[in-house]
């Protein structure tokens, strides 16, 4: 049975080694706002919470373990992405990559704990809908065109309407991952790169979940003592849909904010309800 077509991604929770350092980076470099802070935790977003940081002093980067590859922040339009690129150039924000994926245009970064970040804008859906497998690619980004799109003016942070468009996970096995997100949760398999990567979604989107084994084939979950993914969130339209998916998973943990499941690589997925 397919997942609800209007399911979407929600808040991503990460552990960080130094909360003040992380907040400074995500505000100054990425352009999110602190929406709340309490006793070693903080939530950031534009108009709604997108990330929650949990401070675990001294944790080290989780390189080589399954977990987060990147959290992808979807801005409302191409001009917004252009303004972010202009800010990164002007303020000398270190970048890890600039890519045209045909379905989207993306800028990649990494925070002080080596959590991966993508800031991206979608191409019009009518351009790629039903053709994700054929179109999804990686080409150089046309930065000149993107900066022209930005127009004059400064950067006031990521705009209202910015969302978590997708999460890309490091996993131990692609086939097992497809078995969970497609065969258990009911997402559609939109594209696959053999046994190394897969992209899945609800409602025909190009992807809500990416997964790869580029660094972690056969690997194990990030242990305590690392700056790691606690969970990402799938937001569902109704309690009945959440409970149906939890029953399909079979061993979801009940929490105040939803039901926490784990994929075959140990990555936490919180099943939550919209509103």
N, C-alpha and C positions, 0 to 999 in steps of 0.2 A: 504494500500500500504506500502511495506517495505521501511525502510530507506536505503540509499545507503550503500552497503556492505563495502565500504572502509571509511565510516564515522569513526571518532576517537575522542578521548577526547583531549582538548587543555588546555589553560591557566586557572588557578583557581585564582580568586581574593578574598582576605580576608581582613577584617579590623583587625588592631593590636593596642595594647595600647601604645607600645613604639617601634618605628621603629628600633632604634639602637639595642635594646635588641633582637628583632626578627631577624635582619640581622646577628647578632653575632651567635645566635643559629643555624640558618639554614645554615650558612657557616661552623661553627666549628663542630657541631654535625651531621648535615645531609650531608654536603659536596656539597652544591650548590654554585654557584658563583653569585655575584651581576652583573647584565648585564646593569643596568641603575638605576639612582636615580634622582628624581626631585620633590621638593616642597611637601614633606610628602608622596611620593609614591616611590616604588622601585620594579623592576622586577628581579627575580632570575631564574636561570636555569643551565643546563650543557652547551650544545651548542646552545640551543634555550630557549626562555622564557617559564617557567612552572608555575610560581606563580607571582602574583602581590600583594603587601601589600599596604594598604592605612592606614596611621596612624590616629587614633582617640584617642587622649591622654586620658588615664584613663578608657577606656572601660573595662568592667569586662567579664569574661568567660561566654559563652552562654549556660551553662549547663541547660538541661531540655527543651530547645526550639528546634523546627525543624531547620535544617541547615546541616552543615557538620558533618559527623561522622568521616571520614578521607579522605585525598587526598592520592592516591596511586601512588608512583613513581616506574615505571617499569624500571629496569636496563637491559642491553642487554643480560646478561648471568649469569649463576650460580656462576662463579668465581668472578664476580663483587659483587654479594650479599655476598659471603664469605669474600671479602675484607672489605665490609661495616661492617659485624659482627665483624671481627677482630679489626677494628677501634673502634667500640662501646665498646668492651671488654677492649681494651688497654687504651682508653681515658675515661673510666668509664661514658659512655653516658647512662643515665637511659632509660630502655626499659619497655614497657607495655605488650609485648607479643611476642612469637616466635611460629609460626604455620606452619604446613604442610597442605595445602589445596588440595593436590593431583594434582590439575591443576596448582598449583604454590606453592612457598615457600615464607614466609613473615615474616618481622620484624616490630613490631609496636612501635610507640613512641608518645609523645605528647609535643607540643612546650609550651613556657611560657604563652601563652594565652589559652592553653588547646585545640588548634586545633589538631585533630588527624592526624597522619601520618602513612602510610605504605610504606615500601621499599620492593620491591618484585622482584622475577624472575619467569618467566613462565617455566613450564615443557614443553617438546616438544608437539606441537599442535596435532600431530598424536596420542599421548597418550590419549587425552581427547576429541577431536573433535567429536561432535555428542553424547557425553556421559556426558555432564556437570551435568545434574540433578542427574545421578547415582554416579558421582565421587566427586563432590564438598563436602568437609568435613573439619573438623578441628582436626588435630592430632598434637602431639608434634613434633617440628622441630628437625631434626638430625643435631645438631650444630657441632658435631665432624666431620662429613662428609663435612659439608659446609666449615668449617675452613680448612680442607685438600684441598678442591677445590681452596681456595684462593691463595695457594702457598706463596712463600716468597715475601718480599717487603712491602712497606708501603701503606698508603691510601692517594691518591691525590685528593679526592673528588669523587662525582658520575661521571661516565664516560660520554663522548659524546655519544649520542644515547639514554640517559635516557629520558623517556617521562612520561606524565600523563597517566598511563595505564587505570585507572578507578577512579571514585569518588564514595564514599559510603555516602549516605545521611540519615539523621534522618528525618522521615516523620510522618505525623499524622495518615495515613491510608494506608495499603499496597494495598488493592484492588483499591482505587482511584489512587494510584501511578502507578500501572500496567495499569490502564485505560489511563493514560497520556502517559507513555513512550512506551507502546506497541500499544495501539489502536489509539493514535493521532500521535506520532512521528514515529511509525512503527518499533521499536526495537523488537527483539525476546526475549521471556521470557525463560531464560535458566535454572532457578531453582527457587523454592519457598519453604519457610518454613512456611506453613499455612498462618496465618494472621499476622505474625511477621516479615518476611523478604522476599525480592525478588531480583533477579539478572537478568539484561537485557543487551542486546548488539546488535550491528550491525555486520553483516557478520559472525555470528557463534562464535565470541569470547566468552570466558567464562563469562565475564561481563565487560561492560563499565560503567554501573550504578548499584550500590547496594543501597538498601533502607531497613531501618528497623524501627520498632516502639518500640524497647526495652526500650527506656526511654521517648518516646514522643507520645505514642498513644493518639490521640485526642488533641494533643498539638498545640501551636501557633508558628508563626515565631519569630525568635530572634529579639528583638526590637533594636532601636537605643540605644546606651549606652552599647552594648555588642560587644565583638570581634566575628564577625559573617561572614558567607559566603555571599559575594556580588553576585557572580555567578561562575558557572563552564562553560565550553565551549564545544560545540560539533562542530567539524570541518568537513565541508561537501565539496564534490569535486567540486561543481559548484554553481553559483548563482541561477540557476533555482531550484536546489534541496533545497537550503536554503529558497527560496521564497515559494516553495510548502509546506514545513514544517511550515513556519510562517503562511501561509494561513490556514493550518489545525488547528493551535493553535488558531488563530482568533484575538488575542489582543497583538501581539508582539510589543514591543517598538523599533522604529528605532533608532540606534546609529551609530556613525562613524565606530565602529569596528564590527558591526553585528546587529542582531535583538534579543532583549532580551525578552524571554518568562518566564513564571513562572509556576511551577508545582502546583498541588493542595495543597501542603504544603507551598507554597510561596517561594520555592527554585528557585533562578534565574538560567536560562539556556540560555547562549548566543549562538545563531546560527550564525556561522561564516563560511567563505569560505577559503579553503586551498590556501595559497599563497597571 
